[in-house]
Amino acid sequence: MIFKNVRSAIAVFLAAALVLVFSQFVGAAENNCLLQGVVKDSSEKPVTGAFVRLKNNERHLTFLVISQAEGRYSAGNLPPGHYTVQGIGGGFQSALSEPVGVTAGKAAKLDVSLTTKQGPKLLPAWPMKMPEAQRPSLPKELPEGDGKKFVAARCTVCHDAARFMAFHMNRDRWQDTVRGMRANMRGAKLRDLTDEEAKTAIDYLSANFPPTGPPDLNSRLPRFLLEGKALHYRVVQYDISDTTQNAEPHDVAVDPHGNGWVGQRIGKLGRLDPNTLDFTEVSIPPGPARADAQRLGNPQIDAKGMLWVADGPNGRWLSYDTNTGKFTAYDWPKDARAGAGGNTMALHPNGTIWATGANQARMFNPVTKEWKFFETPSFLATQEPTGAYGMTVAGDGKVWFAEDATDRMVKIDPATGKVEEFKIPFDGVAYPRRMSHDARGDIWVGLWNAGRLMKVDFETNQMTFFAPPTETPGTYSVSVDRKNNLIWVSEQQADKIARFNPKTGEWVEFPLPDSESDPRRIEVDQNNPNRVWWSGNLAARTGFVEVLSGN
């Protein structure tokens, strides 16, 4: 009887697996549509190196391809449907086309002519925020109005007023921002706002810092035509905001099957299948936090498909098996100095789970259920905020993280518990964000404010800087193609993803389709390193940049 039940269970499992594989195969087979044509200038001459953006509103998908020799562009692997098309390049753009229908197995054709001047260039900046160069012009004090005294007292507990005075957002976005800050306050064990206090803050902020208007989607695309290796790539983008409100996909991770997962601040995981281009969402198990107070952290996925993520508002860390769909919750220690939420997770080769948060590093052993916390010498000495941001594991097994508030790098020896700090030797504010490690085990860090990429030799602790071609790029996160030793960097303020070859010193930048896409986090698919996933937090987008042949 037991043998029969086992056989039945195996049969059910295999049948389910076959259904999943077959559905993915059918979905991928349907996405074989082709739209092609020629990009021309106002005199009908072909244009090479222009951008061609295709939008499928029914599927919430955007594609970006580049025109090749003789101005020809080809957008393949499209799902059936209707697409609007626009060409942009050399400071000119075409009109937005009428919807063009494409069907499976057939090639549709549409030529575009670049006859209109591109609009004003949008300076590098945080989405919906004043460019850094203009920040000195901010008023020294908050504007007068109901709620000023309250906002000055409560909203500056975690940061100065200049941080939010530079933003210009509508009421809904300010409401989302206050909601997120309340979740952070609870996670940091600070007194939460009452609903009436939150309304006071939202009323004041939305009245005094309203939006300046939606940006032109083309305003961050270069005014020059692409050349060389930059010609050979495409972008696939999914707009989560079309179906899910306030998603805030701050982070992205890739599973062993090549699917991109985003941790959404609303308490959901999202998955984009690169074959079917279907986006699905998974709600986390209920916890004590209110539905409007969820805030998932940075997901990380191991080689077996186990996803880990911090669930701060609910006081726990979660693991999620991407193969079986099973969640497991691990309660946060009641005697911990700060809450369970944080910034970045890292998976150690020894099986322990690490994260940053509240000026410290945290470690959890899933086997022994043991938690450990590592405070830095500077925080212990001063009790002043030092920050705790990006994190990775070096070639010798030491764990590194960034103290973004004090421009330091921290190294922890898991075996001895020894903690060392190293000042970043940059003349100015570097503001280290996310990091990764290469095949040798050296550390690569995005210095957001400095606009630099930094390498840390894990043996000597020596730090070296590299500048990308774009000025004020907002180098936010780093992911390494360890097969080819290529360093990928998100240029968050410029809406680009860049690739650096440390052997040759060559940079190649790949612009994203839309301005203010907010590419915070990127991750290379190590099984398919020509594909780099990204997530756009405030824009609620995710997708991937795919390097094509010839690059």
C-alpha positions in Angstrom: 0.0 0.0 0.0 2.8 2.4 0.9 4.6 1.6 -2.4 1.4 2.2 -4.3 0.9 5.6 -2.6 4.5 6.6 -3.4 4.0 5.6 -7.0 0.8 7.7 -7.1 2.5 10.7 -5.5 5.4 10.4 -8.0 3.0 10.2 -10.9 1.1 13.3 -9.7 4.4 15.2 -9.3 5.6 14.2 -12.7 2.3 15.1 -14.3 2.3 18.5 -12.7 5.9 19.1 -13.8 5.0 18.1 -17.4 2.1 20.5 -17.4 4.3 23.3 -16.2 7.0 22.5 -18.8 4.4 22.2 -21.5 2.7 25.5 -20.6 6.0 27.3 -20.6 6.9 25.7 -24.0 3.5 26.8 -25.4 3.9 30.3 -24.0 7.4 30.6 -25.4 6.3 29.2 -28.8 3.5 31.8 -29.0 6.1 34.6 -28.5 7.6 34.1 -31.9 6.2 37.2 -33.6 8.4 39.6 -35.5 8.1 43.3 -36.2 10.7 44.9 -38.4 11.3 47.9 -40.6 13.7 50.7 -41.4 14.5 53.9 -39.4 14.9 56.9 -41.7 15.8 60.6 -41.2 13.7 63.5 -42.6 15.4 63.1 -46.0 14.5 59.4 -46.2 18.1 58.3 -45.6 18.5 55.2 -43.4 19.7 55.8 -39.8 21.9 53.3 -38.0 22.2 53.3 -34.2 18.7 54.7 -33.4 16.4 53.5 -30.7 13.1 51.8 -31.6 10.6 51.4 -28.7 7.7 49.1 -29.0 4.9 49.0 -26.5 2.2 46.4 -26.0 -0.3 47.9 -23.6 -2.4 44.7 -23.4 0.6 42.8 -22.0 2.1 45.7 -20.1 5.3 45.1 -22.1 7.9 47.5 -23.6 10.7 46.4 -25.9 13.7 48.4 -27.1 15.9 47.5 -30.0 18.6 49.3 -32.0 18.6 50.0 -35.8 21.4 48.2 -37.5 23.1 48.7 -40.9 21.0 50.4 -43.5 18.7 51.5 -40.7 17.1 48.1 -40.4 15.6 47.1 -37.1 14.1 43.8 -36.0 12.2 43.1 -32.9 11.7 39.3 -32.5 10.3 37.0 -29.8 7.3 39.2 -29.4 4.0 37.9 -28.0 1.0 38.4 -30.4 -0.9 41.7 -30.0 -0.8 45.3 -30.9 2.3 47.5 -30.7 2.8 51.2 -30.9 6.3 52.1 -32.3 8.5 55.1 -32.0 12.0 55.7 -33.3 14.5 58.0 -31.4 18.0 58.9 -32.3 20.5 61.7 -33.1 18.4 64.3 -31.4 15.3 63.5 -33.4 12.3 61.2 -33.0 9.4 59.9 -35.0 5.7 60.3 -34.3 4.1 57.5 -32.2 2.7 55.0 -34.7 -0.9 53.7 -34.7 -1.1 50.2 -33.1 0.4 47.6 -35.4 -1.0 44.0 -35.1 1.4 41.1 -35.1 0.5 37.5 -35.1 2.4 34.3 -34.4 4.7 33.1 -37.1 4.4 36.1 -39.3 6.5 39.2 -39.8 4.9 42.6 -39.6 6.6 45.7 -41.1 6.7 49.3 -40.2 9.1 52.0 -41.1 9.7 55.1 -38.9 11.0 58.5 -39.9 12.9 60.8 -37.4 11.3 64.1 -38.4 10.7 65.9 -35.0 13.3 67.3 -32.7 13.8 65.4 -29.4 12.5 67.3 -26.4 14.7 68.9 -23.6 17.2 66.6 -22.0 16.4 65.5 -18.5 19.4 65.9 -16.2 20.5 62.9 -14.2 18.5 62.8 -11.0 16.6 60.6 -8.6 13.1 60.1 -10.0 10.7 63.0 -9.2 13.6 64.7 -7.5 15.7 67.8 -8.1 19.1 67.0 -9.7 21.9 66.9 -7.2 23.6 69.9 -8.8 20.5 72.1 -8.0 20.2 70.9 -4.4 22.1 73.9 -3.0 19.2 76.1 -4.2 16.8 74.5 -1.8 15.3 76.8 0.9 17.0 76.6 4.3 13.8 76.1 6.1 10.5 74.3 5.4 7.8 76.4 3.8 5.1 77.9 6.1 1.8 76.1 6.3 -0.3 73.8 8.5 1.8 70.8 9.6 5.2 72.5 9.2 6.1 72.2 12.9 5.0 68.5 13.0 6.8 67.5 9.8 10.0 69.3 11.1 9.8 67.4 14.3 8.9 63.9 13.2 10.0 63.5 9.6 13.6 64.5 10.4 14.1 61.8 13.0 15.8 59.5 10.4 17.0 62.1 7.8 17.3 65.8 7.3 14.6 67.9 5.7 16.6 68.4 2.4 16.0 64.7 1.6 12.2 65.2 1.1 12.2 68.9 0.2 13.9 68.0 -3.1 11.0 65.7 -4.1 8.0 66.9 -6.1 5.2 64.3 -6.0 1.5 64.0 -6.2 -0.6 63.2 -3.1 -0.8 59.5 -3.8 3.0 59.2 -4.0 3.4 61.2 -0.8 0.9 58.9 0.8 2.9 55.9 -0.3 6.1 57.5 0.9 4.7 58.2 4.4 3.3 54.7 4.5 6.8 53.3 3.8 8.4 55.6 6.3 6.0 54.4 9.0 6.9 50.8 8.2 10.6 51.8 8.6 9.9 53.4 11.9 8.1 50.4 13.2 11.0 48.2 12.0 13.5 50.4 13.8 11.3 50.3 17.0 10.6 54.0 16.8 7.2 55.4 17.8 4.8 55.1 14.8 2.7 58.0 13.6 -1.0 57.9 14.3 -3.3 57.9 11.3 -4.2 61.6 12.0 -0.5 62.5 12.3 0.2 60.7 9.0 -2.6 62.7 7.3 -1.1 65.9 8.6 2.2 65.1 7.1 0.7 64.0 3.8 -1.5 67.2 3.6 1.6 69.4 4.2 4.0 67.6 1.9 1.6 67.3 -1.0 0.6 71.0 -0.7 4.1 72.3 -0.6 6.0 69.9 -2.8 3.6 69.0 -5.7 4.7 67.3 -9.0 6.3 69.4 -11.7 4.6 67.3 -14.5 5.3 63.9 -16.0 8.6 63.6 -17.8 9.0 63.0 -21.5 9.7 59.3 -21.8 12.5 60.1 -24.4 14.2 62.7 -22.3 17.0 60.5 -21.0 17.8 58.8 -24.2 21.1 60.0 -25.7 21.1 62.7 -28.5 23.7 60.7 -30.4 23.5 57.6 -32.4 24.8 54.4 -30.9 27.9 52.8 -32.3 30.1 49.7 -31.8 29.1 47.2 -29.1 26.3 49.4 -27.8 24.4 48.6 -31.0 23.8 45.0 -30.1 21.3 44.7 -27.3 17.6 44.7 -26.5 15.5 45.5 -23.5 12.4 43.7 -22.3 10.4 45.7 -19.7 7.3 44.8 -17.7 5.2 47.6 -16.2 4.0 46.3 -12.8 2.2 49.6 -12.1 -0.3 48.7 -14.9 -1.8 45.9 -12.8 -0.5 46.5 -9.2 -0.7 49.8 -7.3 2.3 50.9 -5.2 4.3 47.8 -5.9 7.7 49.4 -5.4 9.9 46.5 -6.7 13.1 47.7 -5.0 15.1 44.5 -5.6 15.5 41.7 -8.1 17.0 38.2 -8.0 17.3 35.4 -10.6 16.4 31.8 -9.9 18.2 28.8 -11.4 15.6 28.6 -14.2 16.3 32.1 -15.3 13.2 33.7 -13.9 13.5 37.2 -12.5 11.9 37.7 -9.0 11.2 41.1 -7.4 10.6 41.9 -3.8 7.7 44.3 -3.7 7.3 46.7 -0.9 3.6 45.7 -0.6 4.3 42.3 0.8 4.4 40.3 -2.5 7.0 38.6 -4.6 6.7 39.0 -8.3 8.1 36.7 -11.0 8.7 37.5 -14.7 9.2 34.4 -16.9 11.6 35.5 -19.7 10.2 32.8 -22.0 6.4 33.4 -21.7 6.8 37.0 -20.5 4.0 36.3 -18.0 4.2 38.2 -14.6 2.8 36.4 -11.5 2.6 37.5 -7.9 2.9 35.6 -4.7 1.6 37.0 -1.4 3.6 36.3 1.7 2.0 34.5 4.7 -0.1 36.8 6.9 1.6 38.4 9.9 0.9 41.0 12.6 1.6 44.0 10.4 -1.3 45.7 8.7 -2.0 45.1 5.0 -0.9 48.7 4.1 2.3 48.4 6.2 4.1 45.6 4.4 7.7 46.2 3.3 9.7 43.3 1.9 13.5 43.6 1.7 16.2 42.4 -0.7 15.6 38.9 -2.0 18.5 36.5 -2.6 18.2 33.1 -4.3 20.6 30.2 -3.9 21.6 27.6 -6.5 18.7 25.3 -5.5 16.1 28.0 -6.0 15.5 28.9 -2.3 14.7 32.6 -2.0 15.4 34.5 1.2 14.0 37.9 2.1 13.6 40.1 5.2 10.1 40.8 6.3 10.7 43.6 8.8 7.1 44.8 9.6 6.1 41.2 10.5 9.3 40.6 12.6 10.7 37.7 10.7 12.9 36.5 7.8 11.2 34.3 5.2 12.5 31.5 2.9 10.5 30.7 -0.2 11.1 27.6 -2.3 10.7 28.8 -5.9 10.2 25.2 -7.0 7.5 24.1 -4.6 6.0 27.5 -3.5 6.5 26.8 0.2 7.2 29.6 2.7 9.0 29.1 6.0 9.1 31.9 8.6 11.9 32.5 11.1 11.0 34.8 13.9 13.2 37.6 14.8 14.9 37.5 18.2 12.9 39.4 20.8 16.1 40.8 22.4 17.6 42.1 19.1 18.6 45.8 19.3 16.7 46.7 16.1 14.0 45.2 13.9 14.1 42.5 11.3 14.0 44.8 8.3 17.2 45.9 6.6 18.8 46.7 3.3 20.7 43.8 1.7 20.9 40.1 2.1 23.9 37.8 1.1 24.1 34.0 1.0 27.3 32.6 2.4 28.8 29.4 0.8 28.7 27.8 4.3 24.9 28.0 4.2 24.4 30.9 6.6 22.2 33.9 5.7 23.6 37.4 6.2 22.0 40.9 6.0 22.6 44.5 6.8 20.4 46.8 8.9 20.4 49.4 11.7 24.2 50.0 11.6 25.0 46.4 11.9 25.4 43.0 10.1 23.1 40.1 11.0 23.7 36.4 10.5 21.2 33.5 10.7 22.0 29.8 10.6 19.0 27.9 9.2 20.3 24.6 10.5 21.0 25.6 14.1 18.5 28.5 14.2 21.2 30.6 15.7 21.3 34.4 15.2 24.4 36.6 15.5 24.8 40.3 15.3 28.0 42.3 14.4 28.4 45.9 15.5 31.1 48.0 14.0 33.8 49.7 16.1 32.8 53.2 15.0 29.2 52.6 16.0 30.1 51.1 19.3 32.4 54.1 20.0 30.0 56.8 19.1 26.5 55.3 19.0 26.0 57.7 16.0 24.4 56.3 12.8 27.0 54.8 10.4 24.6 53.1 8.0 24.6 49.5 6.8 23.9 49.0 3.1 25.2 46.7 0.4 26.8 43.3 1.3 28.6 40.4 -0.4 31.0 37.6 0.4 34.7 37.8 -0.7 36.9 35.0 -2.0 38.2 34.1 1.4 34.7 33.8 2.9 34.9 37.1 4.7 31.7 39.1 4.7 31.9 42.8 3.5 29.3 45.5 3.8 29.1 49.3 3.2 28.6 51.9 5.9 26.9 54.4 3.6 26.5 57.2 6.1 30.3 57.3 6.9 31.9 56.2 3.6 33.5 53.1 5.1 33.8 49.4 4.1 33.5 46.8 6.8 35.0 43.3 6.8 33.8 40.5 9.1 35.5 37.2 9.7 32.7 34.7 10.4 35.0 32.3 12.0 36.4 34.6 14.6 33.8 37.4 14.7 36.5 40.0 14.1 35.1 43.3 12.6 37.4 45.7 10.7 36.5 49.1 9.1 38.3 50.8 6.2 37.7 54.4 5.1 37.0 54.9 1.4 39.8 57.1 0.1 37.6 59.4 -2.0 37.8 63.2 -1.9 34.2 64.0 -1.2 31.1 62.0 -0.3 31.3 58.6 -1.9 28.0 57.1 -0.5 28.6 53.3 -1.2 25.5 51.4 -2.2 25.2 47.8 -3.4 28.1 45.5 -4.2 29.1 42.1 -5.6 32.2 39.9 -6.0 34.0 38.6 -9.0 35.3 35.1 -9.8 38.6 35.8 -7.9 36.6 37.0 -4.9 37.4 40.8 -5.1 34.6 43.2 -4.2 33.0 45.7 -6.6 30.9 48.5 -5.2 28.7 51.2 -6.6 29.6 54.6 -5.2 26.3 56.5 -5.8 27.2 60.0 -4.9 30.7 59.8 -6.3 29.5 58.3 -9.6 32.2 55.8 -9.5 32.7 52.0 -9.6 35.1 50.8 -6.9 37.1 47.6 -6.6 38.3 46.3 -3.3 41.1 43.7 -3.4 40.0 41.2 -0.8 43.6 40.2 0.1 45.2 43.7 0.4 42.0 45.8 1.1 43.2 48.2 -1.6 40.5 50.3 -3.2 40.6 51.4 -6.8 38.1 53.7 -8.6 36.7 53.6 -12.2 34.6 56.4 -13.8 31.9 55.5 -16.3 31.4 57.7 -19.4 28.2 59.3 -18.1 28.6 62.1 -15.6 26.5 62.0 -12.4 25.2 58.5 -13.3 24.2 57.4 -9.8 26.1 54.1 -9.7 23.8 52.2 -7.5 24.3 48.4 -7.6 26.8 46.0 -9.1 26.5 42.5 -10.4 29.4 40.5 -11.9 29.3 38.1 -14.9 31.7 35.7 -13.2 32.1 33.6 -16.4 33.6 36.4 -18.4 34.7 38.7 -15.6 32.6 41.6 -16.7 31.3 44.1 -14.2 27.7 45.4 -14.6 26.6 48.6 -12.9 23.2 50.3 -12.7 23.3 54.0 -13.4 20.2 54.9 -11.5 20.1 58.6 -12.1 20.7 58.3 -15.8 18.4 55.3 -16.6 21.2 53.2 -18.0 22.9 49.9 -17.2 26.6 49.8 -17.9 29.2 47.1 -18.5 32.8 47.5 -17.5 35.7 45.2 -18.6 38.4 45.5 -16.0 40.9 43.8 -18.3 40.6 46.4 -21.1 39.1 49.3 -19.2 36.2 49.4 -21.8 32.8 50.7 -20.8 29.6 50.0 -22.7 26.4 51.8 -21.7 22.9 50.4 -22.5 20.1 53.0 -22.1 16.7 51.8 -20.9 13.5 52.6 -22.8 11.9 55.2 -20.5 13.1 58.1 -18.4 12.8 57.8 -14.6 12.8 54.0 -14.8 14.7 54.1 -11.5 17.0 51.1 -12.0 18.1 50.4 -8.4 19.1 46.8 -8.3 20.5 44.6 -11.1 21.5 40.9 -11.2 23.3 38.9 -13.9 21.8 35.5 -14.7 24.9 33.4 -14.1 23.5 30.6 -16.3 22.9 33.1 -19.1 25.3 35.9 -18.5 24.2 37.9 -21.5 21.0 38.7 -19.6 21.0 41.2 -16.8 17.9 41.8 -14.8 16.9 45.1 -13.3 14.1 46.5 -11.1 12.8 50.0 -11.0 11.5 50.9 -7.6 9.5 54.1 -7.9 8.6 53.4 -11.6 7.3 49.9 -10.6 9.0 48.2 -13.6 11.2 45.2 -14.0 12.8 43.5 -16.9 16.2 42.6 -18.5 18.9 43.9 -20.8 20.0 41.2 -23.2 23.3 41.4 -25.0 23.0 40.1 -28.6 25.5 38.5 -31.0 28.3 40.8 -32.1 28.8 42.1 -28.6 
